[in-house]
Amino acid sequence: MEPADPRDDDDGDDEAAESENAAERALRPLCLGSRSWLFAGSDRGGVRAAAMYTLIGTAKLNDVDPQAWLADVLARIAGMPQNRLHELLPWKWQEHSRHNQAV
């Protein structure tokens, strides 16, 4: 008796496989540049790079253009009162920018 071919196993894992593929695609740019990231210059440089990846990733997860969002936040943050900083978060910023476009 021949062993069963694992590719013939139809146990409904297609959805899980698609989810894994999406996660792998999201990590690909980081992996491709991993050799370069060894030369961040210092531990502080690595921490800054990680912070930037977090900001960019959060913007992308909220369907916000990271470059436009960061440019707008950097332009507005100095004049923003502390109790309104939450308006600059990507999920709030998206709503804010759509509201301004509609007006």
Buried (B, 14 or more C-beta within 10 A) or exposed (E): EEEEEEEEEEEEEEEEEEEEEEEEEEEEEEEEEEEEBEEBEEEEEBEEBEEEEEBBBBBBEBEBBBEEBBEBBEEBEEEEEEEEEEBBBBEBBBEEBEEEEEE
